[in-house]
Amino acid sequence: MTSGQNRLLWLPPPGVVTLAAIMMWLTEQQATQWSISFFGQQGIAILVTLTGLALMLLAVGQLHRARTTVLPFNPGRTRRLVTGGIFRYSRNPVYLGDLLLLLAWAVWLGNGLSLLWLPLFVGYMNRVQIGAEERALAAKFGADYLDYCSRVRRWL
């Protein structure tokens, strides 16, 4: 990874999720005319939260069992290419879990305008975080990683 790529990773993924969640809350506070309430709203938010957390725990468990890094801040520290389990369905199940947590937060807030932060989160993660990780993994694992990318989607 070049130093220019390192500069792009100045905000780690948990920070990006936190920032997006704060922006969603501020949007809800400022654009109350977009707020809605519906039966089962909190239940749906909790179910989506639990789904996101389960996805993240499965992924972290698999990375741990493979004895490779869980932290994406330095993808060059990856020891093994993990392609089984939950990674058969998503190359980025932790980030997919993050997205589900943000979706749950939007549902909990009940503000339609807050949903606009979800594609911004995905775009940022694709461009900055995931892009850097994919370059590092391609450099480290070569054809095996490229084959994996051709079989498994980035998100879902």
TIDODO-592653 format. One record per residue: residue in one letter; residue number from 1; z, y, x of N, C-alpha, C, CB in turn. Coordinates in steps of 0.2 Angstrom, whole numbers, plus 5000, padded with zeros to 4 digits. Glycine has a CB too. Layout:
R r   k   nw   nv   nu  caw  cav  cau   cw   cv   cu  cbw  cbv  cbu
R a NUM    Z    Y    X    Z    Y    X    Z    Y    X    Z    Y    X
...
***
This chain:
R r   k   nw   nv   nu  caw  cav  cau   cw   cv   cu  cbw  cbv  cbu
R m   1 5000 4994 5004 5000 5000 5000 5000 5006 5004 5006 5000 4995
R t   2 4996 5011 5003 4995 5017 5007 5001 5022 5005 4988 5020 5006
R s   3 5002 5027 5009 5007 5032 5008 5005 5036 5002 5008 5036 5014
R g   4 4999 5037 5000 4997 5040 4994 4998 5036 4988 4989 5041 4994
R q   5 4998 5030 4988 5000 5025 4983 5007 5026 4982 4997 5018 4984
R n   6 5011 5026 4987 5018 5026 4987 5020 5032 4983 5021 5026 4994
R r   7 5017 5038 4984 5019 5044 4981 5018 5044 4974 5015 5050 4984
R l   8 5013 5040 4971 5012 5039 4964 5017 5035 4961 5005 5036 4963
R l   9 5021 5032 4965 5027 5027 4962 5033 5031 4962 5027 5021 4965
R w  10 5033 5037 4962 5040 5041 4963 5045 5040 4957 5038 5048 4963
R l  11 5042 5038 4951 5047 5036 4946 5046 5029 4944 5045 5041 4939
R p  12 5052 5025 4945 5052 5018 4944 5051 5017 4936 5058 5015 4947
R p  13 5048 5011 4935 5047 5009 4928 5053 5010 4923 5045 5002 4927
R p  14 5059 5009 4925 5065 5010 4920 5065 5018 4919 5072 5008 4923
R g  15 5064 5022 4924 5064 5029 4923 5058 5031 4918 5063 5033 4930
R v  16 5052 5028 4919 5047 5030 4914 5049 5028 4907 5040 5026 4916
R v  17 5052 5022 4906 5054 5020 4899 5059 5025 4897 5057 5013 4900
R t  18 5064 5027 4901 5069 5032 4899 5066 5038 4897 5074 5033 4904
R l  19 5061 5041 4901 5058 5047 4900 5054 5047 4893 5053 5049 4905
R a  20 5051 5041 4892 5047 5040 4886 5052 5040 4880 5043 5034 4886
R a  21 5057 5037 4880 5062 5036 4875 5065 5043 4873 5068 5031 4877
R i  22 5066 5047 4879 5069 5054 4877 5064 5058 4874 5071 5057 4884
R m  23 5058 5058 4876 5052 5062 4873 5051 5060 4866 5046 5061 4877
R m  24 5052 5053 4864 5051 5051 4857 5057 5054 4853 5052 5043 4857
R w  25 5063 5054 4856 5069 5057 4852 5068 5065 4851 5075 5056 4856
R l  26 5065 5068 4856 5064 5075 4856 5058 5076 4851 5062 5078 4863
R t  27 5053 5072 4851 5048 5073 4846 5051 5072 4839 5043 5067 4847
R e  28 5055 5067 4838 5058 5066 4831 5063 5072 4829 5063 5060 4831
R q  29 5066 5075 4834 5070 5081 4833 5066 5087 4831 5075 5082 4839
R q  30 5060 5088 4834 5056 5094 4833 5051 5093 4827 5053 5095 4839
R a  31 5049 5087 4825 5044 5086 4820 5047 5081 4815 5038 5082 4824
R t  32 5052 5084 4811 5055 5080 4806 5051 5079 4800 5061 5084 4804
R q  33 5046 5083 4799 5041 5082 4794 5037 5075 4794 5036 5087 4793
R w  34 5037 5072 4800 5034 5066 4801 5039 5060 4801 5031 5065 4808
R s  35 5045 5061 4799 5050 5056 4798 5050 5052 4792 5057 5059 4799
R i  36 5051 5046 4792 5051 5041 4786 5057 5037 4786 5044 5038 4786
R s  37 5058 5034 4781 5064 5029 4780 5061 5024 4776 5070 5032 4777
R f  38 5062 5017 4777 5060 5012 4773 5065 5006 4774 5053 5010 4775
R f  39 5065 5002 4768 5069 4996 4768 5068 4992 4774 5068 4993 4761
R g  40 5073 4990 4777 5073 4985 4783 5071 4988 4789 5068 4980 4781
R q  41 5071 4995 4790 5069 4999 4796 5073 4997 4802 5070 5006 4794
R q  42 5080 4997 4801 5084 4995 4807 5084 4988 4808 5092 4997 4805
R g  43 5083 4984 4803 5082 4976 4805 5076 4975 4809 5082 4973 4798
R i  44 5071 4978 4807 5064 4978 4811 5065 4980 4818 5059 4981 4807
R a  45 5069 4986 4819 5070 4989 4825 5074 4984 4830 5073 4995 4825
R i  46 5079 4981 4827 5083 4976 4830 5079 4970 4832 5089 4974 4826
R l  47 5075 4967 4828 5071 4961 4829 5066 4963 4835 5067 4959 4823
R v  48 5063 4968 4835 5058 4970 4840 5062 4971 4847 5054 4977 4838
R t  49 5068 4974 4846 5072 4975 4852 5073 4968 4855 5078 4979 4851
R l  50 5076 4963 4851 5078 4957 4854 5072 4953 4856 5081 4953 4848
R t  51 5066 4954 4853 5060 4951 4856 5058 4954 4863 5054 4952 4851
R g  52 5058 4960 4863 5057 4963 4870 5062 4961 4875 5057 4971 4869
R l  53 5068 4961 4874 5073 4959 4879 5072 4951 4880 5080 4960 4876
R a  54 5070 4947 4876 5069 4940 4877 5063 4939 4882 5068 4936 4870
R l  55 5058 4943 4880 5052 4943 4885 5054 4944 4892 5047 4947 4882
R m  56 5058 4950 4892 5060 4952 4899 5064 4947 4903 5063 4959 4899
R l  57 5069 4944 4899 5073 4939 4902 5069 4933 4904 5079 4937 4897
R l  58 5065 4931 4900 5060 4925 4902 5057 4926 4908 5055 4923 4896
R a  59 5054 4932 4909 5050 4934 4915 5054 4934 4921 5046 4941 4914
R v  60 5060 4938 4920 5065 4939 4926 5067 4932 4928 5070 4943 4924
R g  61 5069 4927 4923 5071 4921 4925 5066 4917 4929 5073 4917 4919
R q  62 5060 4917 4927 5054 4914 4930 5053 4917 4937 5048 4914 4927
R l  63 5053 4923 4938 5053 4926 4945 5058 4924 4949 5052 4934 4944
R h  64 5064 4924 4947 5070 4922 4950 5070 4915 4953 5077 4923 4946
R r  65 5068 4910 4948 5067 4903 4950 5061 4902 4955 5065 4899 4943
R a  66 5056 4906 4955 5051 4906 4960 5053 4909 4967 5045 4909 4957
R r  67 5059 4912 4967 5062 4915 4973 5057 4921 4975 5063 4910 4978
R t  68 5055 4925 4971 5051 4930 4972 5054 4937 4969 5043 4930 4970
R t  69 5052 4942 4972 5055 4949 4969 5054 4950 4962 5052 4954 4973
R v  70 5059 4953 4959 5059 4955 4952 5057 4962 4952 5066 4953 4948
R l  71 5059 4966 4957 5058 4973 4957 5051 4975 4959 5063 4976 4962
R p  72 5048 4979 4954 5041 4980 4956 5040 4986 4960 5037 4982 4949
R f  73 5045 4989 4963 5045 4995 4967 5041 4994 4973 5051 4998 4968
R n  74 5041 4988 4976 5038 4986 4982 5035 4979 4981 5043 4986 4988
R p  75 5029 4979 4978 5025 4973 4976 5023 4969 4983 5019 4974 4972
R g  76 5023 4972 4988 5022 4969 4995 5027 4964 4996 5021 4974 5000
R r  77 5033 4964 4993 5039 4959 4995 5038 4953 4991 5045 4962 4993
R t  78 5033 4952 4987 5031 4947 4982 5030 4941 4987 5026 4948 4978
R r  79 5034 4935 4986 5033 4929 4990 5028 4924 4987 5039 4926 4991
R r  80 5028 4924 4980 5024 4919 4977 5021 4922 4971 5028 4913 4974
R l  81 5015 4919 4969 5011 4921 4963 5013 4917 4958 5003 4921 4964
R v  82 5017 4920 4953 5019 4916 4947 5014 4917 4941 5026 4919 4945
R t  83 5012 4911 4939 5006 4911 4934 5008 4907 4928 5000 4909 4937
R g  84 5014 4903 4928 5016 4899 4923 5020 4902 4918 5019 4892 4926
R g  85 5022 4898 4913 5027 4900 4908 5025 4907 4904 5034 4902 4911
R i  86 5029 4912 4904 5027 4918 4900 5021 4921 4904 5033 4922 4899
R f  87 5020 4920 4910 5015 4923 4914 5008 4920 4912 5017 4923 4921
R r  88 5008 4915 4908 5002 4912 4906 4999 4917 4901 5003 4905 4903
R y  89 5003 4921 4898 5000 4925 4892 5000 4932 4894 5005 4924 4886
R s  90 5004 4934 4898 5004 4941 4900 5005 4942 4908 5009 4945 4896
R r  91 5001 4946 4911 5002 4947 4918 5008 4952 4919 4996 4950 4922
R n  92 5010 4955 4914 5016 4960 4915 5020 4959 4909 5013 4967 4915
R p  93 5024 4954 4908 5028 4953 4902 5034 4957 4902 5031 4946 4902
R v  94 5037 4960 4908 5042 4964 4908 5040 4971 4906 5045 4965 4916
R y  95 5034 4973 4907 5032 4980 4905 5030 4979 4897 5025 4982 4909
R l  96 5028 4973 4895 5026 4972 4888 5033 4972 4885 5023 4965 4887
R g  97 5038 4970 4888 5045 4970 4885 5047 4977 4884 5050 4966 4889
R d  98 5046 4981 4889 5047 4988 4889 5044 4992 4883 5045 4992 4896
R l  99 5038 4990 4882 5034 4993 4877 5037 4991 4870 5026 4991 4877
R l 100 5039 4985 4870 5042 4983 4863 5049 4987 4862 5043 4975 4863
R l 101 5052 4988 4868 5059 4992 4867 5057 4999 4864 5062 4992 4873
R l 102 5052 5002 4867 5050 5008 4865 5047 5008 4858 5044 5011 4869
R l 103 5044 5003 4856 5041 5002 4849 5047 5002 4844 5037 4996 4848
R a 104 5052 4998 4846 5058 4997 4842 5062 5004 4841 5063 4992 4845
R w 105 5062 5008 4847 5065 5014 4846 5062 5019 4842 5065 5018 4854
R a 106 5055 5019 4842 5051 5023 4837 5052 5021 4830 5043 5022 4839
R v 107 5053 5014 4829 5054 5012 4822 5061 5014 4820 5054 5004 4822
R w 108 5066 5013 4824 5073 5016 4823 5073 5023 4821 5078 5014 4829
R l 109 5070 5027 4825 5069 5034 4824 5066 5036 4817 5066 5038 4830
R g 110 5061 5032 4816 5058 5033 4809 5053 5039 4809 5062 5033 4804
R n 111 5050 5040 4815 5046 5046 4816 5039 5044 4818 5049 5051 4820
R g 112 5034 5045 4814 5027 5043 4815 5024 5046 4821 5023 5044 4810
R l 113 5026 5052 4822 5023 5056 4828 5026 5053 4835 5025 5063 4828
R s 114 5032 5050 4835 5035 5047 4841 5031 5041 4843 5042 5044 4839
R l 115 5027 5038 4839 5022 5033 4841 5017 5035 4846 5019 5030 4835
R l 116 5016 5041 4846 5010 5044 4851 5013 5043 4858 5009 5051 4850
R w 117 5019 5042 4859 5021 5041 4866 5020 5034 4869 5029 5042 4867
R l 118 5019 5029 4864 5017 5022 4866 5011 5022 4870 5017 5018 4860
R p 119 5005 5024 4868 4999 5024 4872 4999 5028 4878 4993 5026 4868
R l 120 5003 5033 4878 5004 5037 4884 5008 5033 4890 5008 5044 4883
R f 121 5013 5029 4887 5017 5025 4892 5012 5019 4895 5023 5021 4888
R v 122 5008 5016 4890 5004 5011 4893 4999 5014 4898 5000 5008 4886
R g 123 4996 5020 4896 4991 5023 4901 4994 5024 4907 4988 5029 4897
R y 124 5000 5027 4907 5003 5029 4914 5005 5022 4918 5010 5033 4912
R m 125 5008 5017 4914 5009 5011 4918 5003 5008 4920 5013 5006 4913
R n 126 4997 5008 4917 4991 5005 4919 4989 5008 4925 4986 5005 4913
R r 127 4989 5015 4925 4986 5019 4930 4990 5019 4936 4984 5026 4928
R v 128 4996 5020 4936 5001 5021 4941 5004 5015 4944 5006 5027 4940
R q 129 5008 5012 4940 5013 5007 4942 5009 5000 4942 5018 5006 4937
R i 130 5005 4998 4937 5002 4992 4937 4996 4992 4942 5000 4990 4930
R g 131 4992 4997 4942 4987 4998 4947 4989 4997 4954 4984 5005 4946
R a 132 4994 5000 4956 4997 4999 4963 4999 4992 4964 5003 5004 4964
R e 133 5003 4989 4959 5005 4982 4960 4999 4977 4960 5009 4980 4954
R e 134 4994 4978 4956 4988 4974 4956 4984 4974 4963 4983 4975 4951
R r 135 4984 4980 4966 4980 4981 4972 4984 4977 4978 4980 4988 4974
R a 136 4991 4977 4977 4995 4974 4982 4995 4966 4982 5002 4976 4982
R l 137 4995 4964 4975 4994 4957 4974 4987 4954 4976 4996 4955 4967
R a 138 4982 4958 4974 4975 4956 4976 4975 4955 4984 4970 4961 4974
R a 139 4978 4960 4987 4977 4960 4995 4981 4954 4998 4980 4967 4998
R k 140 4987 4952 4994 4991 4947 4997 4989 4940 4995 4998 4948 4994
R f 141 4986 4939 4989 4985 4933 4986 4977 4931 4985 4988 4931 4980
R g 142 4973 4936 4986 4966 4936 4986 4963 4933 4980 4964 4932 4992
R a 143 4959 4927 4981 4955 4924 4976 4960 4921 4971 4951 4919 4979
R d 144 4966 4918 4973 4970 4916 4968 4972 4921 4963 4976 4913 4971
R y 145 4974 4927 4965 4976 4932 4961 4970 4934 4956 4979 4938 4964
R l 146 4964 4935 4959 4958 4937 4955 4957 4932 4950 4952 4938 4960
R d 147 4957 4926 4951 4956 4921 4946 4961 4921 4941 4957 4914 4950
R y 148 4968 4922 4943 4973 4923 4938 4971 4929 4933 4980 4924 4941
R c 149 4969 4935 4936 4967 4941 4932 4962 4939 4927 4965 4946 4937
R s 150 4957 4935 4929 4951 4933 4925 4953 4929 4919 4946 4930 4929
R r 151 4959 4925 4920 4961 4921 4914 4967 4924 4910 4964 4915 4917
R v 152 4970 4929 4912 4976 4931 4909 4976 4939 4908 4983 4930 4912
R r 153 4977 4941 4902 4976 4949 4901 4982 4952 4904 4976 4950 4893
R r 154 4981 4959 4905 4986 4963 4908 4992 4964 4904 4983 4970 4910
R w 155 4991 4965 4898 4997 4966 4893 4998 4960 4889 4996 4972 4889
R l 156 4993 4958 4885 4994 4952 4880 4987 4950 4878 4999 4954 4874
***
